[in-house]
Amino acid sequence: MTFVKQSEYQALAAFRYSLRQFLRFSEEAARAVGLAPQQHQALLAIKGFPSSEPVTIGALAERLQIRHHSAVELVNRLASERLVEREHSKQDRRHVFVRLTARGLDILEKLSAAHKQELRRLGPQLRELLSVLSDD
């Protein structure tokens, strides 16, 4: 049985608290620019997709850990706000690719700059907590 020290419980609790603070910051920042938090996450997932291939709705659903039909509705809302555009694959019309529009990219850039600043603020605190957890 592994023994967990009181300092490690405290570090884990503080880490969860810091994560929740960051998530709350992120949710409020999205709302401040007129987006639902999930819409912001979708824009970020599209722009930050790890492949050079265009993002499909199925891939977006996977990245957001939501069902395909939920991703379709999310893309519908983003498209109606002119934040993304769809493009059907030339090889297989059943595949739909999703891209950010200039407007979507502009909003994402502003949100990402604010998030980078918040992470810089939280960084030292998170590093300290992780160092407590890595000590054996």
Number of C-alpha atoms within 10 A of each C-alpha: 3 4 6 9 11 9 12 17 13 14 19 16 13 15 18 12 12 17 14 12 14 16 13 13 15 20 17 15 20 21 14 11 13 12 17 15 16 13 18 24 18 22 24 18 18 21 17 10 15 9 7 6 8 16 21 20 22 18 18 24 19 14 14 15 11 12 12 15 12 14 21 16 11 18 22 15 14 21 18 11 13 14 21 22 18 17 13 13 13 9 7 8 9 9 15 18 18 22 19 21 17 12 13 21 17 13 18 21 13 13 18 16 11 15 16 11 11 15 13 11 11 15 13 11 13 16 12 12 20 15 10 15 17 8 7 5
